[in-house]
Amino acid sequence: MLAIKIISFGCEACRNMEQPVRAALEALTKENPALEATIEQVTDHEETIKCASMRIPGLMVNERLVCQGRVPTVDEVTGWMKEALAG
């Protein structure tokens, strides 16, 4: 199970964060059709503080902050998701 949180305030970079996340998830689902995942948009300021993201956009995979302040590549997101599934 993957629990993915995209931490954003709705800016363009934040909106762009969803594309590599969905692409990585699609690739992993092809490898493992039984994979379950949720994607949550965290936009509330109080919640972003709880997520410990000091720069927006941010990305959490299974409650671990893996990226902040930039939009990662699909390969980076895929790697983080694989790490989360393995660990």
N, C-alpha and C positions, 0 to 999 in steps of 0.2 A: 504494500500500500504506500502510495506517495501522497503526502499532503503538501501542496505547493501554495505559497502565499506571494502575491505580487504586491509590493508595498508602493503606493503611489498617491499622488495628489491630482492626477488627471492631466498632467502636462504631456507634451508630445513624446518625450523620451519614455515616460511612464506608460503611455499607450503602446509604444513600440516594444515594450518588454514582453508583452503577451505572445508576439509572433515566434520568437525563438523557443519559448516555453512550450507552446502548442506543437511546434515542429519536432522538438526533442521528444515530447510525449508520444507523438504519432509514430516516430521511428521506434521507440521502445515498445510500443503496443504491437507493432508488426513482429518484433522479436518474441514478445510474450503477450499473446492475445488475452490472457487472463489477468493482466496487470490492471489494478484498480488505482485510480488517482482522483484527487480533487484539486481544483484551482480556485483560490479565493483572492479577491481583490480587497486589499486593506487600504482604505482611503481616509479613515478617521485619524486625526492627528494624535489622539491619546493612544490609539492602537498601534500606530507606527512607532511611538516611543517604546511601547511594550515589546515590540519586535526588535528593538535595539538598532534600527537602521538610522544612522545619522545623516545619510545622504540618500536622496531619492533619484531614480527608482531603486528599489531593493528587491531581493529575491530570497525567499526562505524555502528550503526543502526539508520536510520533516522536522520543523522547528529549529533548523540550523540556518543562520544567515550566511549565504554563500556568495552574495554579490550585492554591492551597493554603489550608487553614483554613476552607473553606466549600464548600457544594454549589452549583455553578454552574447557570445556567438552560440549557435545551435550546438556545436561540439562541446562547448563549456557546460552548457545546461545538461546535455546528455551525460557528460561525465559526472556531474554532481548528482544527477538522478540515479545513475548506476551505483555510485558510492553509497547513497542512502539505502538503496535496495540491498546492497551487500552487507551493510553494517548494522 
